[in-house]
Amino acid sequence: MILAVDTSLGTTVAVIDADGRTVAEASAPDPLGHAEVIGDLLARVAQPGITHVVAGMGPGPFTGLRIGIAAARAFALGRGIPVIPVPSHFAVARMLLEDGVTGPFAVVTDARRREIAVSVFDGADADGIPHLILPARLEKQGTALERPAHEAVELHAAALARVGARVIASGRTLTGAEPLYLRSPDVVQPGRPKRVSS
């Protein structure tokens, strides 16, 4: 069984079984307040027999992603099971493919600050994983996209878990351990203190 955790939009968690069926799912749509809800949501879906944790790696806001990824890693560490990093847009692409979308298409999510995050997919590959042809990038809101665009306002962790199941079965890696922030955090290292003359 696979647990998936994602905080790139709202906060969503789910568990699927070996056949890809959703065993449990819980979410909170608020794009803020991840830290306040993630523990309760995990407690609601936690099951015996979970073998892997899939962490949604974004793109998404700096703080939100950190909370979800940290929660996924802590859960996995506590149970001694592996974490599988999966870019969050793959879950949206998986849902669109299940709905019959064909040909190249863009997955679009709100990146705040009047920007959007865009990834472009074209069908699924031989392993059944959405085929990424253009990795996630930032664009200004209102930018004309070159392909049919599907804007996601929520993400379902069960879809992320199903992508993770394909990744596990194929032995592949879709992304590294670093989240896909797409922009630097607002917080910066302070400069050296100014010298004060006596």
WOQUIPE-V673275 format. One record per backbone hydrogen bond with DSSP energy under -1.0 kcal/mol. CO is the residue of the C=O (numbers start at 1). NH is the residue of the N-H. E is the energy in kcal/mol with one decimal. If there is no record, write none. Layout:
co=CO nh=NH e=E
co=CO nh=NH e=E
This chain:
co=1 nh=51 e=-3.2
co=1 nh=52 e=-1.3
co=2 nh=16 e=-2.3
co=3 nh=54 e=-3.5
co=4 nh=14 e=-1.8
co=5 nh=56 e=-3.0
co=6 nh=12 e=-2.6
co=11 nh=28 e=-2.8
co=12 nh=6 e=-2.5
co=13 nh=26 e=-2.5
co=14 nh=4 e=-2.9
co=15 nh=23 e=-3.3
co=15 nh=24 e=-1.5
co=16 nh=2 e=-2.2
co=17 nh=20 e=-2.1
co=21 nh=17 e=-2.3
co=24 nh=15 e=-2.8
co=26 nh=13 e=-2.7
co=28 nh=11 e=-2.9
co=33 nh=37 e=-1.0
co=34 nh=38 e=-2.4
co=37 nh=41 e=-2.4
co=38 nh=42 e=-2.3
co=39 nh=43 e=-2.1
co=40 nh=44 e=-1.7
co=41 nh=45 e=-1.3
co=42 nh=46 e=-1.9
co=52 nh=3 e=-2.4
co=53 nh=84 e=-3.2
co=54 nh=5 e=-2.6
co=55 nh=86 e=-2.5
co=57 nh=180 e=-3.4
co=58 nh=88 e=-1.9
co=61 nh=65 e=-2.4
co=62 nh=66 e=-2.0
co=63 nh=67 e=-2.0
co=64 nh=68 e=-1.9
co=65 nh=69 e=-2.7
co=66 nh=70 e=-2.4
co=67 nh=71 e=-2.3
co=68 nh=72 e=-2.4
co=69 nh=73 e=-2.6
co=70 nh=74 e=-2.6
co=71 nh=75 e=-2.5
co=72 nh=76 e=-2.3
co=73 nh=77 e=-2.7
co=74 nh=78 e=-2.3
co=75 nh=79 e=-1.2
co=76 nh=80 e=-1.2
co=76 nh=81 e=-2.2
co=82 nh=53 e=-2.3
co=84 nh=55 e=-2.0
co=86 nh=57 e=-2.2
co=87 nh=90 e=-1.6
co=88 nh=91 e=-1.4
co=89 nh=93 e=-2.5
co=90 nh=94 e=-2.4
co=91 nh=95 e=-2.0
co=92 nh=96 e=-2.3
co=93 nh=97 e=-2.5
co=94 nh=98 e=-2.2
co=95 nh=99 e=-1.4
co=96 nh=101 e=-2.3
co=97 nh=100 e=-1.5
co=105 nh=121 e=-2.9
co=106 nh=150 e=-2.9
co=107 nh=119 e=-2.0
co=108 nh=152 e=-3.0
co=109 nh=117 e=-3.0
co=112 nh=115 e=-1.1
co=114 nh=141 e=-2.5
co=115 nh=111 e=-2.3
co=116 nh=139 e=-2.4
co=117 nh=109 e=-2.1
co=118 nh=137 e=-1.7
co=119 nh=107 e=-3.2
co=120 nh=133 e=-2.8
co=120 nh=134 e=-1.9
co=121 nh=105 e=-2.6
co=123 nh=131 e=-2.7
co=125 nh=128 e=-2.1
co=129 nh=125 e=-2.7
co=131 nh=122 e=-2.3
co=134 nh=120 e=-2.4
co=137 nh=118 e=-2.7
co=139 nh=116 e=-3.1
co=140 nh=143 e=-2.0
co=148 nh=106 e=-3.3
co=150 nh=108 e=-2.4
co=156 nh=160 e=-1.4
co=157 nh=161 e=-2.6
co=158 nh=162 e=-2.0
co=159 nh=163 e=-1.9
co=160 nh=164 e=-2.5
co=161 nh=165 e=-2.3
co=162 nh=166 e=-1.5
co=163 nh=167 e=-2.1
co=164 nh=168 e=-2.7
co=165 nh=169 e=-2.4
co=166 nh=170 e=-1.9
co=167 nh=171 e=-1.2
co=167 nh=172 e=-1.4
co=179 nh=181 e=-1.3
co=180 nh=60 e=-1.0
